[in-house]
Amino acid sequence: MKLRYLLPLLALIITAIPAKADDVQEAYALALRLSKRLAGKVEFVKISPTQKGNDVFTLSNGADGRVVIGGNNANSMAVGLNRYLKKYCNVTVSWYGDIAVELPATLPQVNEERVTSRVAQRFFLNYCTYGYTMTYWGWREWERFIDWMALNGINLPLNITGQEAVWQKVWMKMGMTAEETRNYFTGPSYLPWHRMANIDHWCGPLPQEWLDDQVELQKQILARERALNMRPVLPAFAGHVPRRIKELYPDADIKMLEPWNYFPDECYTFFMNSEDPLFAKIQKAFIEEQTVLFGTDHIYGFDPFNEVDPPVWDPKYINRVTKHMYQSLANVDKKAEWLLMGWFYYFNKNWTTERVKAMMDAVPKGRLTILDYHCDKTEVWRANKSFYGQNFIWCYLGNFGGNTILQGNPRQSEERLETAYAENGSNLTGIGSTLEGLDVQQMPYEAILDHAWNLGERDVATETADRHAGHVSENIRAAWKVLYNEVYTEVSSSHGDLANFIPQMGRGGGMFSPINVNCDALLKATKLLLSDETALSDALKIDIIVAIRHLLNNKFQREKTAFDKSFEEKDKAAMRRHGTMMLELLGDVDKITAFHPYCTMDKWVGLAREYGTTERLKDYYEMNATRLVTTWGPNLNDYANRSLSGLVSTYYTKRWEIYIDEAFAAMRAGRDFDAESNNKRQQELSESYRYTGGTNHIKPGDDLISTARLIVKKYF
């Protein structure tokens, strides 16, 4: 076991904590993990929930200048602590573990507050987040992230780490070898899509070291989440079986599912009908093995048909297999609840109301909760009568693929959420977020999660400005009013900057679609952000980087259009001018993003390599991590594209150099642009690409503000 996964030695902290209730101790420990300066400055007390059972926290001033934070459990106390940090200290706690919490010089007193929860369930995460962000996290990263979830009231986190070790035990009991099981699993970066029954084998086999290490990490994660009053959502069997099981049990009702996104034959997945007697045996074996290793909170997340067609679309069939799936689980755990990913949005034509209702009606009321996965774009509950009486959680998605574009419409989403809250009855039981990747901008998610509490009238733009600045700044407030009302208006979708896609003459490439951001408003906000002369907080650095990154990529898009037009007009001088400008813009994107570690490819690759204990494993994990954010897989090239310093300079820039070179070669030869030659060279680059480190743009004496101001002056 690696030292970095050993449970933290809390003894030094706990000895300084009075012997009080466990919830109080956990809240104190969380506070001290954020900053030792909070020792002796905050006091936690246990209070009762409301008469209706709602969670509650209180803030008040105590003796010796202490701030007293009450809560009915450690989770509510954490939300109260975050309220104090955000509202009174102007602090944003990063969800990244190595970003320090920056407290003011003097810790302020508070106004007395008593705040109750509006919903019982606060959900967070997405199966995909475990690939697009968290694959190579160790305990250092997980510890802060769990604290961040507690601070934001999350009490229902998706927790799917370590399940492959459980499945290995199950499949080996059924006759497979350890090697066969490891070959069935994908590589680490692709496990989310294996777990959702989309692909098998891709970038595998999975190292045994990985399986063993993840078990220890999962135990730590679960222990901390449960200590902070969370109910971790563990997996269950949804019918996905190895191809080898079909060979070992030829009489079992197992069918191959339709190929997902054009992956090759060896990656096809197989589904066992839940009506087959073998299904219940596998479910029992998995739940029992998992419970021995990880315990249970009696809530399980599993999804039989995620982005794949069921063998039969007949509503009666869907009803039957759903009913048997739940029954197979309830037979093992009589308290079992099912959390279903309501990704009906993806197959909105096939998932008719009749089919959705058939699935909903198959499970007893109160035992099924639906995640309405992408309410910021499409509220599935509206077309399906609030899921026909089953409980559901309104979810904000906000990010696809970990894309680093300026996206999300928190203001509109908050309005939608309030409307949903007003229009639904008691079966709207929760609020959550299902982001595919974390990126660096937390504001939209924190704003949505605040709606789980009765916080009264709020000015989100002003509150965000004060927290990101770390103090009251009229310029930063003005900037965030523009950002919140005029810039963050694009609903999240599968997007990317044009610069991050394979270049194509006369059009965008890959999945590119324009991001409809008001760049005049963004430029105005950027100049206001750059006008504050005080020390930059981490959150304000991110605001500046995100804004300038988008401005540069937007200008790149215009220059690319002009370059293509110049080619059509055979204007070589204009081509040279626009081509040079395109490469300069990419250089400045690479430079501005270098000012934050989580905007760099060094950080992304570094986490992957750090996870390995041998050079062989380090190289294997790096291959997985790099491939995910570049080629991904068949028909998904650049899906997880991101403007990271180092990746821009060593990968995206090389693509555009090839493209510009091909255009000039065609111009010199007096012929049309050779798309075939361009695509061939681009493919060769993709296949041979390995990140070896980007150019370090930051020189001694460089700082973000002066660099950002020079860039704005240069282009705008």
N, C-alpha and C positions, 0 to 999 in steps of 0.2 A: 504494500500500500504506500502511495506517495505521501510525503510529509505534508504537502499542501492540502491534503484531504483529511488530515486528522482533525478531529473536533477541536475547536479553539479552546485554549486553556482559560476558561471563564473564572477560575478560582480567584485570580487577582482582582477581577471586577466584583465578584460576588462577596468577597470579604469586606468590601467597602459599602455593601448594600445592607441595610437593616433587615433582620429576619422577619419578613412580612409574607403576605400571601404570594403564591407563585406568580399570579398575573402581575403583581406589583414588581416583583423581582425581574420578570421578563421585560417589562416596560423600562425599568432602570437600565438593564443591560443594553437594550436597544439604544437608549439615549446616550450612553457612554461609548457605544460603538461609533455613533455619529461624531461625538466630540467629548473629550474628557473635560472640557470647560463647563459642560452641563452638570457635572458632579456638584452636588450641594446647591445648585441653582434651580432645579426642578424637583418637585416632590409628587409622587404618584399615590393615589388613594383609590380603593375599591368602592364602587357605589352600585346600587341596584339598577337593573334595566327598568324601562318604563313599565307601567301596568299592562300594556299590550305586548310587552316582551321586546320592544325595540332597543337596539343598542343606543348608548348615550355617552357623551363625554362632557366634562365641565372644565372651565378655566377660572381661576381665582388667584388672588394674591395671598400668600401665607407669611409666616414669621421670617425674620431675617432676610427680607427681600426675595424669598423664594416664590416661584410660580407653582401653584398647586394644580395638578391635572388629575381629574377624576375620570373613571371609566368603569363600565360594568365588566370589562375583561381587558386583557392586554392589547387586543386589537383596537378597541375603542380608545384606550389610553394612547396608543400610537397615533391614532387620528387626531386626538387632542394635542399631542406633542407637535404634530405637523401643522396644525392650525396655529399654534403659538409661533413656530418657526416661520411660517409663511406670512401671517398677518402682522405679527408684532416685531419679528426680527428681520423681515424682508429677505428670507433665505429660501433658496431652492435646493433640495437634496437631490443630487444626481442619482440615477439608477445604476451608474457605473461605479464599481467598488473602489477604484483608485483615484476618484475625484473627491478632494477634501471638502468637507462641509465648512463654509465660510461664515462664521458667526460675527455679529457686530461687536465692537470693542466693549460696549456696555449692554448687558442683557436687560431688556425692558420689562416693566410690569404690564399687566393686562387689564382689560375690562372684564367684568364677570360675564361668563357665557355658559349656557346650557344648550347643547345641540343634540338632537335625536336623529336616528337614521330613518330614511324614508322607505328603504327596501331591505329585506333580510339578507339577500345574496349579492355579493360584489365579486364578479368574475374577472379573471385576467388570463391572457395568453391564448395561443393558437398552436395547433400541432406544428405549423410551419415555422414558428418562432424558434423551435428547437433546432432547426436547420439554418435559418437565415441569420440567427444571432447567437444562440447559446450552445452550439455544438461542443465547443472546446472550452467552455467555462469550467473553472475549478471552484473550490469552496470560497475563495476570495471574491470571485464575481457573484456567486450565488448568495453569499451572506448579505452583501449590500442590497442585492435585488430583492431578496425576501423582506429586508427591512423597508425598502421603498414600497413594496406592496402593502405591508402593514401600515405604514404612514398614510397611504392612500386608501385604507379601509378594505383592501382585498381580503376576503375570507373564503374564497372558492377558487383557488388556483389550479389550473391544469398541471398535472404532475406525471409525466410519462417517462422520466429518466429510468434507465436500468431494466426496462421490461424485457430486453432481449435475453438477459441471463435467465429470466423466468421461462421464456419460451424455449430456450435451449434445453432446459430440464424437461419440459413437457414433450418436445419433439423427440428427444432421445428416449424417453419412456415409451414412445410409440414406434421405435424401431430405427430412427435416423441416427447417424453417427454425429459426433461433435463437429467434424469437418463439414458434413453436409449441412448442418444448421448454420454454420458460419458463412457458407457459400450462399445460402438462401437469403441471409440478411444483406442489405446494401452496405456501402461505406458509411461512416459516421455522419457526414454532411447530408446524406440522402435518407436517413432513417425516418424522418416525418412522413415521407411519401411511401415508404415501405409499410409503416404502421397504419397508414390510411388505405392500404391495399391497392396502391397505384402501380408500384414497381417492386420487383424482387431483384437481388443480385447486383444491381448497378454499382460499379466502383467498389465492389466487395472483393474478397470475403472480409467479413468483420473480424479484426484481430481478437483473440481470446483475452488479451490484456485489456482491451476496451471493455468487454463484457464484465470482467471481474472488477475493474476499477469503477465502473458506473454503479455497481451495487453499493459500494461503500459511499459514493457520493450521494446516491439517492437516500440512504439512511440518514445522512446529515441533513439533507434538504427537508425531509419529512419531519424529522425531530424539531427543527427550528420552526417550520410552518405550523405544526401542531401546538408548539409552545406559545405561538402568537395567535392562537384561536382560529386557525384556518382549517378548513376541511379539504385536504388535497384530493383532487379528482384523479383516481388511478384508472388504468385501462382494464378492459375485459375482452373476451373473445367475441368477434363480430363475424366470424366465418372465413377469414383469410387463412389459407393453409398452404404449406409448401407443395410444389409440384410432386415432390417425392412421396408425400402422404397419399396422393392419388394413385401412385404406383403400388404403395404398400397396402392400400385398402381399396382395391379396384371396384368393390361393390358399393362403396359410399357414394352418396349423391353429391359429387364435386364437379363443378363446371368451370371452364376457363372463362375469365371475364374479357370483355373487349379490350384491345390494346389501349394504353393510356399515352397520349401524345407521341405516338409513333415510335415507342421504344421497341428494341428488337425482341425476338421470340423468347430468348432466355430470361427476359425481364417480365414476361406475362405473369399475371396473378390468377389464383384459383380460389373459388368461393364454394364453401360447403353449405348446403341447405340446412337451415336450423331444424328442420323436421327430421333429419337423419339422426338416429339414436347416438351416433358417434359424436355429434355436435355437443350434446349435453355432457358427455364424458370429457371432452376437451375443455369445455368451460369449467367444469368442476376441478380438473387437474390444474388449470391455470390459476384460478382464484385461490385454491388451497396453497399452491406453491408461492404465489405472490404474497398472501397473507402471512405465511411463515417468515418471509424475508422482510416485508415492509408494513405489516399490519393492514388495517382497513378503517376507513371512515364511512364505509357503506354507500359511497357514491362513485359511480363508474362512468367514464367517458368512452363510448365506442360507437362507430359509425359504419354501417354495412355497405353503403353505396355512395362513397365520396368521390365525385367526379368520374365515376364508372357506372355503366348501366347495370341494373339488376338483370339476372338471367331472363326474367319475365316482367313486363310492366303492368300486368293485370293487378288491379287494386286488391283483389281477393288474395292473390299470391303475396303481395307486399304485406297485407294484414297478417297472414298466417306466419310468415317468416319472422316478422317483428314480434308477434306474440310469443313464438317459441324461443326467440333470442332472450326476451326478458325473462321468461319462465325458467330457462336454463340457468340464468343468473340468480333468480330468487330461490331456486331450489338449493343453491349453495349458501347464499346469504339472504336470510329471510327479511333483513332490513334494507335490502339493496334498492338504490335509486339509480336511475339511468339519466345521464346528461348527454343529450344528442346534439351534435353539431348541425344546426339547421341551415346547411349550405344548399338549400333548395334554389337559391338565387342562381347558382351556376347552371343548373338544368331547368331554368324557369319554364321552358316549354313542355318538357317531359313531366316535370313534377306538377301535374295538374292538381287542382283543389281536391278532387276525388282521391288521388293517390296519397296526397299529404294526409287527408283525413283518415284514410285506411291505416296509415302508419300510426297516427295519433290515437286512434280508437283501440289499438291493439294492446295498449299498456294501461293498467289501472291508474285512475286519477290520483295525483299526488306522488306517483312513483316515476314520473317522467318530467324532465325539464328540458325545454328547447332553447338553444342559443340562437336567437335571431341574429345571424352572424354579421350582417353588413347593413345595418339600419341607417348609416350615414348616406347610403345610396338607395337601397330598396328595403322597405319594411315588409317582410314576408307575412307578418302577423295580420296586416291589413287585408290581404287577399284570402287569408285562411281563418277568418273569424277568431282571431286571437288564439290560434292553434286549438280550437275546438275544446276549450276548457282546460287544456294541459298548462302547467306552469311554463313561463318563458322568461328569458332574460334579454333585455334590449341591449344590443352590442354595437359599439363603434369600432370599425376596422382600422381605418386611418393610414395603413401602409401595406403595400404589396412588395414582397421580395426583398425587403430592406432597401428599396430604392431611395436614393438620397435627393429626391426632388422636393421642392417646396409645395406641399399638398395638404389637403385636409381642410374641411370647412367647419371648425368647431362652433362658430356662432349659429349657423344653420342647424347643425346637429344637436346643439343644446335646445334649440327651439323645437325640433322634432321630438326629442326626448321628453320634453315637458308636455307636449301634445299627447304623446303616447301614454304618459303617466296619468293625464287627465281623462283620457278616453277609455282606459282599460280598468278592469276590476282587480280583484285580489290575485288573479293568476299572473299578473306582471310582477314577478317576485324578485327581480334583480336588475342591476345595471352592470355592464361590463365592457371590456375591450378585447378584440380578437386580432390585434395587429400581427402581421406576418413577420415584421422585423422592427427592431427598436430604433435604429438610426440614432440621432442625438437630440432631436427636438421633442421634449416631453410635454410641452404646454397643452396640446389638444387632449391628451389622455387625462392629464390631471384636471383639466376643466370639466371633462365629462364625468369623471369619478366623483367630483365634488357634488354632483347632483344627487348622489346617494344619501346626502345629509341635508337637513333643514338649516341651511346657512343664511337664509333671508336674501334680501336684495343684494346683488353683487355687480361690480364693475370689473369684468374679467380683464379688460385691456389694461386698466390702471393697476390692478392687483399684480398682473403679470409683469408690468413694467417695473414696479417697485421691487418685486422679488428678483428679477433678472439684473437690475442695477445694483441691488443691495442697499439702496437708499432711495429717497424721493428725488427724482430728476424730472423736471418739466419736459426736457427734450426727449427723454426715453419714454415718458408717458405719451407724448405726442406721437412718437414713432410707433408705439404699440397700438394706439387708436387707429392709425392707418393700417398697420399689419392685420389687426383683428377684424376690422370692418371692410377693408378694401383689397387685401392681398391674400389672406388665407380664405379663399373662396372656392377653390377647386376641390370637389369631392374626390376622395382617394379612389384610385383605380390603378390598373396595371400600366405604368407609365415609365418614362425615363428621359434623360436629356438626349437630344439628337446626337451629341458628341459621343455618346456611349454605345451607339449602335453601328453595325457594319455599314460603311458608307455606300450609298447608291446614287447614281447620277439622276438628278431631277426629282428626287423624292426622299422621304425619310426611310429609315431602314428598320427591319425587325418589327418590334411591337411599338415603335415610336408613334406617339400621337402628341400633338402640342398641348402644353400646359397653359391654360388660359388665365395666367396671372397678370394683373394690371402692373406692368413694369414701370410705368411712370410713378404710380403710387409707391411701388417698392423702392425706387431710387430715392424718392422723397424721404421714406422711412429710413433708408440706409444712411443718408446724410445726417439725419437726426440722431441715429444711433452712434455715429462717429463724432458727434459734437460734444459728447460727455467726456470730460478730461480726467475723471477720477479713475482709480484702479478698476480693472475689468474683472467682474466675477466670471466664473466658468459659463454660467447661463448666458451672459451678455456676449461673451466670445462666440458662443454658438449662434446667437441671433445674427451677429455680423457675418460670420462665415456662411451661414445658410443664405442670407440675403445676397451677398456678393457672388457666391457660387451660382445662384440662379440668374442674376443679372448677366454674368459672363456667359453662361450657357445659352441664355436667350439671344445675346448678341452673336454668339457663334452660329446659331440657327439662321440669323439674318445674313451673316457673311457667307454661309454655305449656299444659301439661295442665290446670292449675288455671284458667287463663284460659278455656279452651274449656268446662270444666265450669261455670264461672260464667255463661258465655253461655247454655248450655243451661238453667240454673236462673234466667235473667233477673235475675241479681244484679249490677246496674250498679256498685255500690260495690266489690264484689270484683273485677269486671273491671278497673276503674280501678286498683285496687291491684296486681293481677298484671301488667297491661299496663305500668304505670310501672316495676315491678321488672324486667320483661323488657328494657326499653330501658336501664335503669341497668346491668344485667348486660352488655349489649353494649358500653356505654360503657367499662366496666372491662376487658372483654376487649381492646378497642382500646387502652386505656391500658397494660395490663401488657405487651402484645406490642410496644409502641413502644420498650421498653428494649433490644431487640436488632435490629440492622439487617436481619438475614435473617428477621425476623418482621414485616417491613413491606412494604406495597405500594410504597412509595417505592423500595425497593431493587429489587423485581421490575421495575417500570416503568422505573426509572433505567437498569438494564443494557440494556434494549431500546432506549431512546432514545440511550444512549451509543454503541450499535453503529452508528447511522446517521450519515452524513457530511453529509446535507442535511436540511432540515426535512421534506421530502416523505418521505424514508426513515425519519426518526425517528418520524413519525406512523404510517407503515405498520407498522413494527416494534412500536410501542406497541399498535396495534390488534390485531395478532396475539397479543401477550403477554397483553393484557387479556381478549380473547375466550376464550383457552384456559382461564383460571381462572374464567370466569363462564359464558357460554352454551355454550362448546365447539363444539357442532354438534348436528344432529338426534339426539334420543334420548340425548344425553350431557350435557344441561344439568347443571352443577354437579359433574360427575365429578371435576374437578380442584379442587374447592372447598378453600379454606384460610383459616384465621383469621389474617389479616394485618392489622396496624394500618393504618388507612387504608381498606382494602377493607371491613372491618367497619363503619366509621363512614359510608362514602359509598355502600355498596351493600347489604349485608345489613341494616343498620339501617333503610334506606329501605323495604326490602321489608316489614319488620315494622311499620313505621309505617302502610303501606298496609293491611296485614292488620288491625291494631287499629282503624284508622279505619273499614274496611268492617264490622267487627263492631259498633262503636258505632252506625253508620248503620242497620244492620239492627235493633238493639235499639230505637233511637228510632222506627223505622217499624213496629215490631211484626211483623217478618217473619223468615223464615229467612236465614241467611248467604248472600249472593249470591256463590257460588263463581265464576260466570262473570265478574262484574265484577272480582273480586279477581284472577283469572288474566289478564284483559285489561290491568289496570293494571300487574301484575307484568311482563307481556310488554313493555309500553311502556317501563317502566323499563329492562329488560334491553337493548332495542334502542337506546335513547338513551344508555346509560351510557358515560361516558368518565371515567377517573380524572383528577381535577384536583388531587390532593393532599389528604391527610387532615388532621384537626385535630392539631396538635402538642401532645400531652398533657403532654410532659415540660417542666416549668418549671425555671428556675434553682434549684438546691438540692434538686430531687427526686432520689431514688435508688431503686433497685429494692427493696432490703430494706424500707425504711420504707413504700413504696407497697404492696408485697405484704402486709406486716403489717396495714396499714389495711384492705385488701380482705378479708383473712381474718377480721378482727375484725368487719367490716361484715356479712358474710353467714353466717359459720359460728361 
